[in-house]
């Protein structure tokens, strides 16, 4: 329940940032929401409706390809954000575009950071990047940055280059705040020693978009066979993974270490 309330709160903050700071000055946000904002400004359609329609096919793909809990929280975030964009009036708080881009970016970062901490996402480019990295060995951060660069360039061509620069300021502020709040870039390696290897594997694979390596082990004292599962996750996933492990085997031995660098395919492991 706490996570659901956190996601709802974060999504409402993002919706307020868009309608009160960014949209009145033709400033786009990062991600697919930025595309929705652009079309919302150029057409009579409401940005909330556009945001939901653009995310809908990605959410359907996510249900099929990504972890069930992650995508269910993401669906909640997209729905609440789309409704808030529809309900909150578009009205400028500040007459200064640069201040609006900065404060709008900070508020967006706070909202998305809360969503990430609750193990969800705001949809859009996050889902696209995760789906791509499951098929190809691309760095997730570089993919999202490249797609955000497209948003900035579009802003320049569609509106003007002042709007593009303000969009860049907002995206930069959003990224910095997200990094401060949820530390997604910190990776952890888990070594799980359990007697319920198959059940543990099934549980983790059904709820994570990470690969898992399984090894056979034997207790030195008892001589009993054990399965050793190794996986790499981001820090914000740790709470979820601990809960899953405890559900399958409360007596499992788990060694958690911070990972300096991951080579190879992080998402396919």
Protein Blocks (a to p, Z undefined) as FASTA:
>chain_A
ZZmmmmmmmmmmmmmmmmmmmmmnopacehjklmmmmmmmmpmbdfklmmmmmmmmmmmm
mmmmmcfklmmmmmmmmmmmmmmmmmmccddfbfcfklmmmmmmmmmmmmmmmmmmnopa
eejjlmmmmmmmmmpccdfklmmmmmmmmmmmmmmmmmmmklmmmmmmmmmmmmmmmmmm
nommpccddddddfklmlmmmmmmmmpccdcdddddddfklopacddddddddfklmmmm
mmmmmmmmmmbccdddddfbdghjfklZZ
